[in-house]
Amino acid sequence: MLMNNSWLLLAIIAVFAVFVQSD
């Protein structure tokens, strides 16, 4: 958590990509 939210942003993009692929 001390690190930047880069990993969090990456996780959101990954979930979004999976959601799009699911469609």
C-alpha positions in Angstrom: 0.0 0.0 0.0 3.0 2.3 0.6 3.8 1.9 -3.1 2.0 3.9 -5.7 -1.3 2.7 -7.0 0.4 1.5 -10.2 -0.4 -2.1 -9.3 -3.9 -1.2 -8.4 -4.4 0.6 -11.7 -2.9 -2.4 -13.5 -5.3 -4.7 -11.7 -8.3 -2.6 -12.7 -7.2 -2.7 -16.3 -6.7 -6.4 -16.1 -10.2 -6.9 -14.7 -11.6 -4.6 -17.4 -9.8 -6.5 -20.1 -11.3 -9.8 -18.8 -14.7 -8.3 -18.6 -14.5 -7.1 -22.2 -13.2 -10.5 -23.4 -16.1 -12.2 -21.6 -18.4 -10.2 -23.8 
